[in-house]
Amino acid sequence: MPLNRRDVLAASLALAACSPDPALAQAARSAMPTGPLLTRKIPATGEALPAVGLGTWQAFDIGRGGDWDQAREGVSAFVQGGGKVVDSSPMYGRAEDAVGAIAAELGVRSKLFLATKVWTRGRDAGIAQMEASFAKLRTEVIDLMQVHNLLDLDTHMATLRDWKAAGRLRYIGATHYTESAYPALEAAMRRHPFDVIQINASVAEREAEARILPLAQELGMGVIVNRPFAGGDLFARVRRLPLPPWAGEIGCTSWAQILLKYVLAHPAVTCAIPGTRNPRHIADNLGAATGPLPDAAQRARILEAVRGA
């Protein structure tokens, strides 16, 4: 990858400032995986999900215009490529509303696994916020509701359990994104019947591999991985590196796929959710859910290459 993804994204946004670019759309379609995507099962039910999803932090905090058109093309490319899990939050500004509106425009709600979060204090405030999420996402059932960053966890979990029993929520869980919260998350995992937890993990942020991922396996919880590119910082480290000759051994054609496959190779991981609205990046990311995953020796090789960058 000769450029930082953020640089490429900025360039593509400039191209899309007035209207969608057919050439970009075609490029995304031509890069789309042609075979079935790797799936992982949610332990609680055995439901299989594609192992690469779509995060919406920052990327979907948008209004109508060029950004919207690009996001619409991105969601279309995501669904056409076999993607399913879309993760959002009230914390992400207008992202829930954008996801709901675009899914309705494209008629793809039934093809998506919609995950969002509650991020406030107090029972009544939590209920109000979650009701707003239903309205913004334009859905009667939310596939996964998570307590964002463990905020007022015990209060919200009572509501989540009730709503799951009533059929309004299919799965419930909790999230965090930093190692400093791992002790609190571990305690919460032992205290509450989460179906899924969401945590950061990447080549640059490996602490979850030693603590959170084994516990999730022990307790039978699915794992969604946020920050698989360490917030984009990993691209700044590898952008000047040529694609290593061993990339083909694990079916990778980009550094993004190598970095994602490092994460997906851990058996506890259900799905990784790189955040973007760029259709070319979405197609590239989905490619990580095809072909072989790295074994222990190949994961060590990935670590060595990134550390040396």
N, C-alpha and C positions, 0 to 999 in steps of 0.2 A: 504494500500500500504506500504509494509515493507521497501522499498527502495525509495530514491529520484529518480524521473524519469531520471534525468541527469546521475545518477549512472547506472541505468538500460540501458540507451542508450549507455553509454560508453562500457558496457559489451557486448552489442549486436553488436556494431561496431567492437570490437575485434574479435568476432566470425565470422563476415562477411568480415574480412580483405582480404581474398583471393577469395571467391566466395559466392554466396547466400547460406544461410543455409536452407535446405528444412524443417527442424523442426521448424524454426522460421516462415517460410511461412505458414506451416500448423497450427501453433499456432494462427497466425493472422486470418486465414480463420475460424478456429473453434470459435474464439471470435467475429466474425462478426455478426452484427444485422441480424436477420432473417425476421423481419417485415419491413414495409415501414417506412421511416424516417419522422419525423416531418418536415413540410415545412412552410415557411413564404413567404408572397407575397411582391414583390416590389410595393409600393403604386402607382407609376406612371403608371404601366401597368397591375398589377395583376399577373405578372409572379411569379410562386411559385418556391422557391429554398430550398433545404435541409438546415436545420438550423445549421448544423455543416459543416464547410468547412476545408480547408487546407492552412495554412500559410507556406511561404517558406524562411523567413528570417533566415540566417545562415544555416538552415537544407539543403537547395538546392544549396548553394554556393560550388559546388563540380565538380570534373572532373571524368573521367572514372576510374573504380576500384571498390573496395568493397563498398565505400559510394554510388557510382552510382547504383550498383546492389541492395543495400538496398532501395534506393529511388525509383527505378523502381518497386520493390516489394511493396513498400508503396503506390505508385500511383495506381498500380493494385488492391491492397486491398481496397483503397479508392473508386475506381469506382465500384468494385464488391459489396461493402457495401452500395452503393447508394449515395455516396458523389458526389458533382458537382463543388462547388466554390473553385477555386485555386487562391490565391492572391500572386502577386509578385511585383517586382520593379527593375528598373535599379540600385537602391541603394544597392541591395542585391547581388552584385558581379555577379557570373555566374548563378544565379537562373533562370532567364528567359530562358536562353539557355538550361539549364537542363530540365526545365518543357516542353519546346517545343520539345526537342529531345525525351524525354521519352514518351510524349503523342503520338508522331509520331511512335515510336517503338512499342507501345502497340496498336496503331490504335484507340485511345479513344478521339481524339479531339472533336468529335461531342457530346460526353457525358460530356464535361467539360464546365463550365462557367469560362472563363479566365478573371481575373482582374489584371491590372497592373497600373503603375503610370508614370507620367512625373516628373522629379526631376532635374531641371536645370533652368537657367535664360535666358530670351530672346526668342522671337518668333521663330527665325530660329533654335536656339539650341534645343528648345522644339520639333519642327517638326522633326529634325534629330534624336533626341533621341527616339521619338515615332515610327518613321519609322524603327529604329533599333529593337524596341520591336516587331513590326510585324514580322520582319525577324527571330528574335530569337525564338519567340513563334510559328513560322511556321503557321501563320494564316492570312487570308485576312480580318477577322473581329475580333475585340477585344470586348468582352462582356461589360467590364467596364474599362474605363480609368479615373484615379483619379489624381488630383494634389497633389503630395506628400508633406505633411507638409506645405501646403499652399504656397509653394515657387513660387513666381512670378505668383500668382493666376490669376489676372485679364488678364494678357497677354495670358496665356495658355487657359483660358476659351473661348476666342474668337475662337481659333483653335478647341477646343473640340466641341463647338456648331456647327461649320461648318462641322466637320468630322462626327458628329452624324447625321446631316441633310443629308449628302451624303451616309450614311449607313455603314461607316467604323467602327463606334463605336455604340454600342447598348445603352449604358448608360454612364453617366458622373458624376463625383463627386469629392470629396476632402477628405483628410485625416489629422489626427494628432494623437499624442500618449501621450500627456501630458496636465495636467490641466492648466498649464500656458498659453496655446494657446487657451483656451476655449473662451475668449472674441473675439479674432480674428475669430475663427471658427463660433461663433454665428453671427457675423456681416456678414461673407461671406455667411452663410446659408440664411440670409435675402436678400442678394444682388444678388445671383446667383441661377439659376434653377437646382440645383443638383437633380439627381435621387437618389443618394446614398451618404451618408457620412460614413466615417470610423473613429472610435474613440476607445480609451482604456476604458475598463470596466471590473471589477472583484470584488470578495469579498474584495480585498485589495484596490481597486481603484474605489470608488463609486461616485465620484463627477459628472460623466456624468449623473447619474440617476436623479439628481436634476436640471440639466441645459440643457444638449445637447439632451438627449433622449426625454423629453417632447416637445422641440422645433421641433425635427424631426417629431414627431407625428403631431404637429400643422401644419407643412408645407408640410406634405405628402411625406417625404423622407425616403427611406430605410436606415437601419443602419447595417454596418458590424462592429463587435467588434474585435479589436486586443488586445493582452495581456490579454486573459481571465484567464491566470494563473499568472498574474503579472510578466511576464518574467521568469516564473519557480520558483519564490521565494515562492509561496504558497506551493509547494511540500515540501520545507524545513521545513515549519511550521506544516504540517499535517502528515509527513511520519511516525512519531512514534505513531500516533493515530490509534487505531483500527477503522475499518469501523463502524460507529454508528449504533445501532439497528434500527433506523428509516430510514436508507438508502433505505430499501426495499419499504417503503411507496411511494417513488418517483421513484422506479425502478432502483436504482443505485447499481452497484456492485464494484465501485471504487471511490476513492476520486476525481479523474479527472472528472468523470461523475457528481458528486455532485457539483463541482466547476463550471462546464459548465452549468448545469441546473440552478444554481443560476442566471447566466447571461441570459440564454434563457427565463427565467420566465418573464422578462420584455417584455411587448407587443410591444415595439418599435423596438426590436432587430430582424433583419432579419436573420442574420447569424453570428456565431462566428468562428474565424479562428485560432485555436491553431496551432502553428508551430512545425512540426516534419517530419522526413522521416521514422521513425520506424514503420513497419507495425502493430506491436502489439499495439502501442500507437494509431495509426490511427483507428484501429478496436475499441479500448476502447473508444476513443473520439466519434466515430459515435454512440456508445451506448447511449450517452447523448441525442440523437435526437429520442429516443424511450421511450415509457411509459409516465407516468404523469409528469407534471412539478410542482415544489413546489409552494404552495400558500404563502400568506404573512406570515403566522405563521411559515411555514416550512423554508422560506427564512431567517427569524429571527433566527431560530434554527441553520441554517448553519453559519450565522454570529457569533453567540455565540460560536459555536464549534471552529471556526477558530481563533477567538480572544483569546480563552482560550488555544490555542495550544502553 
